[in-house]
Amino acid sequence: MSKSLNFIYAVNYDPAEGFLHGVLAIPARRALEKEKIDSLEKLSGYSEKEILQLHGFGKNAMMKLKDYMKEHQVFFKEA
């Protein structure tokens, strides 16, 4: 089954998707894209709770995102 999933990810790969590519998995990136969040500046306008409510975003993606944001000195707004 994992071979099938890897194939799906490979077929749907689009190198033009630059924002958070290599940081988050495709479902989490698509969740942000659906909300038109395509920069750290826009992301900082949301609370952590709001982002976790997006379909395709889970705890693992949030941990990776918070680490990435911390490296770039960007933080979520206070809830």
Helices and strands as residue ranges (DSSP letters): H 2-11, H 26-34, H 40-43, H 48-52, H 59-71
